[in-house]
Amino acid sequence: MDTSETYIKMCDCPEIQGRIWETGDVYAFAGESGYVVSSDYAPQHSIWLPRQDQLQEMVSTCFKAGLDLEILYAWYQRNRPHDVADEWDSMEQLWLAFVMKEKYGKVWTGSEWYIPKGYHDVAEFYKEEPVNG
């Protein structure tokens, strides 16, 4: 589980924080000498740190079953050279970048999320076709 300062900053955005906390969630909050990470205690101004499975669940309803890694790989190959950060230090950072781009059209600059001009997503190719009732 990524508890780095970078991941905490990446998670500290309204798109990720706008949910009801659940048992087993991991939180970070400011302590005297930096961030404190806990799954037992979450003061009022805590930052939820989604696990990799929670990040995958955020996009699982958008795509056909079983294509998570194919979609992630295609997205990574398409976006890595230009408008997203060059490297991620963990799978949580990579999945969070994927979630933010595909659901909200935002990319991580290394210090903040922003919406790039001319946003295109590879996920359109993989989305389920609507079922006629």
Secondary structure, DSSP 8 states (H G I E B T S, - for coil): ----HHHHHHH-SHHHH-S---TT-EEEEEETTEEEEESS---TT-EEE--HHHHHHHHHTTS-TT-HHHHHHHHHHHHTTTTS-S--SSHHHHHHHHHHHHHH--EE-SS-EE--TT---GGGGTS------
